[in-house]
Amino acid sequence: MSKPADAAYHWNGAELDLDAYLDRIGFAGERAPTLVTLRELVRLHTTSIPFENLEPVLGRPIPLDLATLQDKLVRRRRGGYCYENVGLFAAALERLGFGVTGLSGRVTMGSGGLRPATHALLRVTTADDDRVWICDVGFGSGPLEPYELVERPGEFALGEWRFRLERTVGELDTDLWVLHQFGRDGWIDRYTFTTEPQYRIDFEVGNHFVSTSPRSPFTARPFVQRFLPDVHHVLDGLTLVTERPDGSSDTRELEPTELPKILEEVFDIELDPADAAALSTAPWLDR
């Protein structure tokens, strides 16, 4: 079933500076809606644009209009969290001719109870393949490839990283998918999601909660990630963790004054001097 013609159901791909975006992630392949292109786009976007929530920590809003996303993630070479990454990536896919539908996930890892469905991901189809793919460029810890939306036994590898995908029945007999990932804590269920379509206005609602609510972890402290083929860097407050595909990891505690240097050298995020100073002395340090 095709989407309505109303622009609200689409991703503003026509407004994207495609050349600038592809240059940002280093893509030089064929600009066609094929599976080969999709795999390369996911890999490059995920490894080039870090996950970060520094704007809410600094008390600033997160607009999701495409002009702002391009300015922040492309021109200023900053990162973003799921809604930002997914909004930009969806626009690029739409511009290239892929079939793109937004989906919403409910993060379960580290959960002590029921959380709102505030993770954005994409259902994608290609012109040369009948399968349905899930692209998750905004979680911060991969995967580096799209994964097929299909039941499968056991685990599967995307690059060196290991995953499992299960299909189950949720509340009220809803169809529920669960993605598991292997890491330093062994196998964990990362998030659940359904295939109910989500649109830009739906992501606006989730984004408002994530970026403004005192109940959101993203307003409380910096949470930054850089996911690469052989290593995953995580900054959680003042804790820096380095994880590897085999489950091994290293952890060290930072001083607040180290944050700007770590952000630049490890996560490829260069803050202007005013933001660097504000982050190192922000109220979150006293919480």
Wavefront OBJ file of the C-alpha trace (Angstrom):
o trace
v 0.000 0.000 0.000
v 1.467 3.345 -1.043
v 1.640 6.366 1.238
v -0.820 9.237 0.790
v 0.338 12.165 -1.321
v 0.125 14.518 1.668
v 3.649 15.722 2.519
v 3.070 14.945 6.201
v 3.440 11.245 5.379
v 6.846 11.729 3.769
v 10.377 12.711 4.847
v 11.116 15.894 2.868
v 13.718 14.147 0.749
v 13.398 16.761 -2.006
v 14.706 19.405 0.423
v 17.879 17.466 1.270
v 21.285 18.637 0.067
v 22.127 15.116 -1.046
v 25.659 15.918 -2.184
v 26.532 17.433 1.208
v 25.007 14.506 3.119
v 26.792 11.860 1.057
v 30.057 13.773 1.398
v 29.525 13.923 5.178
v 29.342 10.144 5.454
v 31.894 9.425 2.702
v 29.573 7.665 0.261
v 30.836 7.420 -3.317
v 28.771 4.493 -4.608
v 25.850 4.188 -6.984
v 22.951 6.503 -6.133
v 20.266 3.897 -6.711
v 17.685 2.275 -4.389
v 19.438 -1.091 -4.299
v 20.325 -3.391 -1.426
v 24.049 -2.837 -2.036
v 23.577 0.916 -1.715
v 21.384 0.546 1.373
v 23.990 -1.561 3.155
v 26.732 0.942 2.388
v 24.622 3.905 3.480
v 23.777 2.276 6.824
v 27.412 1.381 7.467
v 28.727 4.827 6.631
v 26.034 6.802 8.437
v 26.391 4.710 11.582
v 30.180 4.998 11.703
v 30.366 8.673 10.645
v 27.659 10.434 12.665
v 27.911 9.849 16.428
v 25.052 9.487 18.868
v 24.845 12.415 21.303
v 22.392 14.294 23.510
v 24.454 17.366 24.363
v 21.815 19.913 23.356
v 19.236 18.836 25.989
v 21.982 18.638 28.616
v 22.890 22.230 27.757
v 19.238 23.219 28.048
v 18.502 23.634 24.348
v 15.648 22.136 22.286
v 15.993 19.537 19.527
v 14.175 20.707 16.359
v 13.519 17.945 13.835
v 12.970 20.029 10.711
v 15.291 18.957 7.915
v 17.053 22.322 7.645
v 18.128 22.123 11.301
v 19.160 18.476 10.998
v 21.313 19.229 7.969
v 22.903 22.220 9.676
v 23.754 20.292 12.832
v 24.625 16.797 11.589
v 26.024 17.663 8.161
v 27.358 21.233 8.059
v 28.543 21.482 11.686
v 29.477 17.776 11.793
v 27.806 17.178 15.132
v 25.909 14.058 16.134
v 22.386 13.432 17.320
v 20.136 10.887 18.936
v 17.677 8.556 17.207
v 15.068 11.065 16.045
v 17.702 13.298 14.493
v 19.676 10.523 12.801
v 16.551 8.787 11.538
v 15.005 11.999 10.198
v 18.113 12.786 8.169
v 18.600 9.203 6.995
v 14.939 8.817 5.989
v 15.155 11.970 3.876
v 18.232 10.596 2.102
v 16.619 7.219 1.449
v 13.433 8.820 0.165
v 15.448 11.102 -2.125
v 17.251 8.057 -3.550
v 14.011 6.176 -4.221
v 13.822 3.673 -1.371
v 10.539 2.762 0.282
v 10.699 4.288 3.792
v 8.336 3.888 6.749
v 9.025 5.068 10.289
v 8.691 2.644 13.201
v 8.791 3.146 16.945
v 10.659 1.007 19.465
v 10.534 0.640 23.233
v 14.019 0.429 24.792
v 14.234 -2.451 27.266
v 17.976 -2.682 28.017
v 18.756 -1.469 31.521
v 15.060 -1.011 32.170
v 13.626 -1.282 35.660
v 10.082 -1.034 34.337
v 7.939 -0.078 31.392
v 9.358 2.762 29.297
v 7.636 4.872 26.650
v 8.164 3.953 23.001
v 10.759 6.616 22.208
v 13.202 4.904 19.861
v 12.916 5.676 16.145
v 13.909 3.228 13.426
v 12.980 2.600 9.793
v 11.324 -0.086 7.692
v 12.944 0.032 4.252
v 12.354 -1.656 0.907
v 14.613 -1.588 -2.148
v 13.943 -1.632 -5.880
v 15.922 -4.812 -6.545
v 14.837 -7.049 -3.644
v 11.467 -8.233 -2.280
v 12.596 -8.411 1.345
v 11.813 -5.931 4.118
v 14.731 -4.412 6.019
v 15.073 -2.646 9.363
v 17.570 0.207 9.419
v 18.610 1.416 12.858
v 21.088 4.258 12.424
v 20.092 6.083 15.607
v 20.585 3.712 18.536
v 24.272 4.449 18.930
v 25.441 0.850 19.031
v 24.675 -0.288 15.520
v 24.044 -2.535 13.789
v 26.270 -1.522 10.897
v 23.948 -3.144 8.355
v 20.211 -3.318 7.790
v 18.694 -6.514 9.156
v 15.912 -8.431 7.498
v 12.510 -8.385 9.170
v 12.010 -12.128 9.301
v 11.878 -14.807 11.968
v 15.108 -16.741 12.223
v 16.532 -19.318 14.620
v 19.569 -18.477 16.690
v 21.947 -15.572 16.371
v 23.263 -13.758 13.327
v 26.312 -11.564 12.773
v 26.382 -8.096 11.259
v 30.060 -7.461 10.819
v 31.795 -8.693 13.974
v 28.794 -7.927 16.228
v 26.213 -10.540 17.225
v 22.434 -10.172 17.330
v 19.221 -12.158 17.684
v 15.763 -11.198 16.434
v 12.645 -12.766 17.890
v 9.006 -12.428 16.958
v 6.574 -12.751 19.818
v 3.102 -11.730 20.920
v 2.753 -8.614 23.062
v -0.106 -7.178 25.048
v -3.545 -7.448 23.396
v -2.126 -10.048 20.996
v -0.047 -7.492 19.122
v 2.800 -8.640 16.905
v 6.047 -7.732 18.685
v 9.659 -7.961 17.523
v 12.570 -8.088 19.989
v 16.175 -7.326 19.061
v 18.894 -8.842 21.271
v 22.565 -7.892 21.200
v 25.689 -9.528 22.637
v 27.994 -7.261 24.629
v 29.886 -6.851 27.880
v 26.848 -8.022 29.882
v 26.248 -11.023 27.643
v 22.988 -11.238 25.717
v 20.548 -8.420 26.439
v 17.211 -7.570 24.889
v 17.848 -4.162 23.388
v 14.384 -3.003 22.392
v 10.997 -4.136 21.170
v 9.114 -2.709 18.206
v 5.994 -3.224 16.138
v 5.388 -2.564 12.462
v 2.720 0.088 13.094
v 3.717 3.011 10.790
v 5.031 6.171 12.420
v 5.227 9.564 10.762
v 7.178 12.740 11.350
v 4.469 14.106 13.641
v 4.685 10.941 15.772
v 8.434 11.377 16.116
v 7.873 15.020 17.125
v 5.828 13.833 20.107
v 8.446 11.317 21.262
v 11.213 13.829 20.678
v 9.515 16.385 22.922
v 9.453 13.913 25.829
v 13.023 12.734 25.304
v 14.505 16.229 25.008
v 12.515 18.069 27.693
v 11.074 15.739 30.338
v 12.854 15.506 33.706
v 12.011 11.791 33.496
v 14.128 11.422 30.357
v 17.711 10.220 30.909
v 18.779 12.439 28.002
v 18.081 15.625 29.952
v 20.045 14.453 32.986
v 23.600 13.837 31.762
v 25.682 13.465 28.581
v 25.217 10.183 26.757
v 27.447 9.871 23.684
v 28.321 6.860 21.530
v 30.596 6.081 18.594
v 30.060 2.700 16.943
v 32.764 1.292 14.665
v 33.366 -2.117 13.074
v 35.630 -3.306 15.889
v 34.870 -1.051 18.872
v 32.009 0.769 20.567
v 32.780 3.863 22.642
v 30.234 5.029 25.222
v 30.314 8.150 27.371
v 27.711 8.018 30.151
v 28.063 11.097 32.308
v 31.705 10.984 33.374
v 32.134 7.257 32.681
v 33.919 6.272 29.472
v 33.437 2.670 28.346
v 35.101 0.920 25.426
v 33.349 -2.284 24.296
v 34.415 -4.910 21.767
v 32.476 -7.570 19.821
v 33.803 -10.410 22.006
v 32.210 -8.850 25.103
v 35.424 -7.454 26.585
v 35.460 -3.838 27.745
v 37.461 -1.138 29.517
v 36.059 1.561 31.799
v 37.502 4.728 33.263
v 36.157 7.726 35.128
v 36.808 11.199 33.741
v 37.223 14.630 35.233
v 34.701 17.215 33.971
v 37.495 19.230 32.362
v 38.416 16.212 30.202
v 35.045 16.098 28.460
v 35.731 18.458 25.527
v 38.969 16.664 24.648
v 37.374 13.209 24.904
v 34.425 14.329 22.788
v 36.766 15.539 20.065
v 39.352 12.746 20.095
v 37.106 9.719 20.716
v 33.699 10.771 19.389
v 34.687 13.267 16.663
v 32.538 16.008 18.223
v 34.178 19.412 18.389
v 32.279 21.906 20.547
v 32.754 25.635 20.338
v 34.575 27.094 23.376
v 31.402 28.400 25.020
v 29.625 25.018 24.846
v 32.759 23.176 25.974
v 32.999 25.398 29.047
v 29.279 25.119 29.762
v 29.327 21.323 29.546
v 32.265 21.095 31.946
v 30.466 23.209 34.572
v 26.810 22.380 33.843
v 24.266 21.696 36.614
v 24.122 17.994 35.644
v 27.443 17.521 37.463
v 25.718 18.216 40.784
v 22.894 15.721 40.290
l 1 2 3 4 5 6 7 8 9 10 11 12 13 14 15 16 17 18 19 20 21 22 23 24 25 26 27 28 29 30 31 32 33 34 35 36 37 38 39 40 41 42 43 44 45 46 47 48 49 50 51 52 53 54 55 56 57 58 59 60 61 62 63 64 65 66 67 68 69 70 71 72 73 74 75 76 77 78 79 80 81 82 83 84 85 86 87 88 89 90 91 92 93 94 95 96 97 98 99 100 101 102 103 104 105 106 107 108 109 110 111 112 113 114 115 116 117 118 119 120 121 122 123 124 125 126 127 128 129 130 131 132 133 134 135 136 137 138 139 140 141 142 143 144 145 146 147 148 149 150 151 152 153 154 155 156 157 158 159 160 161 162 163 164 165 166 167 168 169 170 171 172 173 174 175 176 177 178 179 180 181 182 183 184 185 186 187 188 189 190 191 192 193 194 195 196 197 198 199 200 201 202 203 204 205 206 207 208 209 210 211 212 213 214 215 216 217 218 219 220 221 222 223 224 225 226 227 228 229 230 231 232 233 234 235 236 237 238 239 240 241 242 243 244 245 246 247 248 249 250 251 252 253 254 255 256 257 258 259 260 261 262 263 264 265 266 267 268 269 270 271 272 273 274 275 276 277 278 279 280 281 282 283 284 285 286 287
